[in-house]
Amino acid sequence: MTQKLLAHHTTARVGGPANAWIVAATEAQLTRAIAATDAGGTPLLVLSGGSNLLVSDAGFPGTVVQIATEGIEVLESTDTHVRVRIAAGHDWDSVVAWSVAQGLTGIEALSGIPGSTGATPVQNVGAYGADISQTLESIRVWDREVHKVVELAAADLEFGYRDSIIKRSIVSANTDVTHASPRWIVLSVDLKLAKSGQSAPVRYTQLARALNVELGDTAPLEHIRQTVLDLRASKGMVLNAADYDTWSTGSFFTNPIVPASVAATLPDHAPRFAHHEAGDTAETVKLSAAWLIDHAGFRKGFGLHNEPGTVDGRASLSTKHTLALTNRGNAKTQDLLRIATTVRDGVADTWGITLVPEPVLVGVQLGR
C-alpha cells in the first residue's frame, strides 16, 4: 500500500492524498480489502473511474480501495435478448462500444459517459432519454452490514432520477469522511439487452434533431453512438486530457425536480419536462439546471475572467456547457467548490430554486 493523490485518479483532477491505497484486480481481492478495512475501523473510500467524485484537498484519512476488475460475460442468449454480466471495474464506454458492435440494443445512448460500470447503478446514470435502470436486471454487491455477497434486483435499488438506494446510503455529502462509501459495494452488473440491431426509440429532442428523426423513431446503433459521442464532445463531456473543459465531474448539478406550482413561476420559455417517479403523489416537473444557471447570469466560462466569487481563473464553468464545473489546469477542490457555491447561490437568488450537487462530496461541502 502506497500513498497516492486522489487528483491522479479523478476526472476533475483534484483531491489530496490517501493514508493507504489498495488496487483490487479480482473480486476476491476487492471483498477482502473492504472487509479488512471495515474490520479495522478505518474510513473507506471505494473508487474506480473517479468520474463523479470530489474529495478534499486534505485528502482522505483512511484507505482507498480502487476497483480494477474487468470482464464481460454472456450469461444467457435467446432469440430476442442477451443477458450479460459486467465486472464493476470495467470501463463503461467500452461496454457500450461492445454492445453496439454485437448489435445489442439498450445502452447505446449512454455512450461516452466516463467512469466504471459499477458506478452506473449507484447514480442511475443516464443521458439523452435513457438511463441504466431501463436495462439493468440485477447487481451483485458486497453488503458491508451483513459481510457477504448478495444479489439485488432492479426493484431493490429503488431507482430515481440520478439516485438509488445505494447512493442514499452514502452519508458523506457533508464533511463526515467516516462514511465516504455506501453500504453496498457493486461487484458486477447484469444487463438485459435486445437483439434488434436498431436503437431503442429515440426519447430526447436534441438527439432526435441531430439524427434528423422524429421522437420515437429508431436508428442504426452505430449512428446513435457516434451522434451521442459528437454531442457530448461538443459540450466537453468526453474525456480529453488536452481539453480543460473535460477536467470535471461531468454535470455538477442535477436538474431540479419541483412542484408544478414552482415551475409555473418561471418564464414561459424556460424548459420544463413532465416527471414522475414511483411513490410520487403530487405533480412534479423537471427543470433544466443549465437554463437556470445561464439565465441567472452565469455564462459559459464564468470564472475565467475574475468575476466576483471566482478564483483567478483556476476553475470555471465549462466554456462549452454551463452544467460542468472545470479545473483549468491547476485548481484545487476548494476552487471548484467556490465557483459551485457562487452559482448555486445566484440561481437561488434569481429563481428561488436551490440546485443540488450530483457528485459525491467527500470531506467537503458547498459554502453555507
C-alpha positions, 0 to 999 in steps of 0.5 A: 500500500502506497500513498497516492493523490486522489487528483491522479485518479479523478476526472476533475483532477483534484483531491489530496492524498490517501493514508493507504491505497489498495488496487483490487484486480479480482473480486476476491481481492476487492471483498477482502480489502473492504472487509479488512478495512471495515474490520479495522475501523478505518474510513473507506473510500471505494473508487474506480473511474473517479468520474463523479467524485470530489474529495478534499484537498486534505485528502482522505484519512483512511484507505482507498480501495480502487476497483480494477476488475474487468470482464464481460460475460454472456450469461444467457442468449435467446432469440430476442435478448442477451443477458450479460454480466459486467465486472464493476471495474470495467470501463463503461464506454467500452461496454457500450462500444461492445454492445453496439458492435454485437448489435445489442440494443439498450445502452447505446445512448449512454455512450461516452459517459466516463467512469466504471460500470459499477458506478452506473447503478449507484447514480442511475446514470443516464443521458439523452432519454435513457438511463441504466435502470431501463436495462439493468436486471440485477447487481451483485454487491458486497453488503458491508452490514451483513459481510457477504455477497448478495444479489439485488434486483432492479426493484431493490435499488429503488431507482430515481432520477440520478439516485438509488438506494445505494447512493442514499446510503452514502452519508458523506455529502457533508464533511463526515469522511467516516462514511465516504462509501455506501453500504453496498459495494457493486461487484458486477452488473447484469444487463438485459439487452435486445437483439434488434440491431436498431436503437431503442426509440429515440426519447430526447429532442436534441438527439432526435434533431441531430439524427434528423428523426422524429421522437420515437423513431429508431436508428442504426446503433452505430449512428446513435453512438457516434451522434451521442459521442459528437454531442457530448464532445461538443459540450466537453463531456468526453474525456480529453486530457488536452481539453480543460473543459473535460477536467470535471465531474461531468454535470455538477448539478442535477436538474431540479425536480419541483412542484408544478406550482414552482415551475409555473413561476418561471418564464414561459420559455424556460424548459420544463419536462413532465416527471414522475417517479414511483411513490410520487403523489403530487405533480412534479416537473423537471427543470433544466439546471443549465437554463437556470444557471445561464439565465441567472447570469452565469455564462459559459466560462464564468470564472475565467475572467475574475468575476466576483466569487471566482478564483483567478481563473483556476476553475470555471464553468465549462466554456462549452456547457454551463452544467460542468464545473472545470479545473483549468489546469491547476485548481484545487477542490476548494476552487471548484467548490467556490465557483459551485457555491457562487452559482448555486447561490445566484440561481437561488437568488434569481429563481428561488430554486436551490440546485443540488450537487450530483457528485459525491462530496467527500470531506467537503461541502458547498459554502453555507 
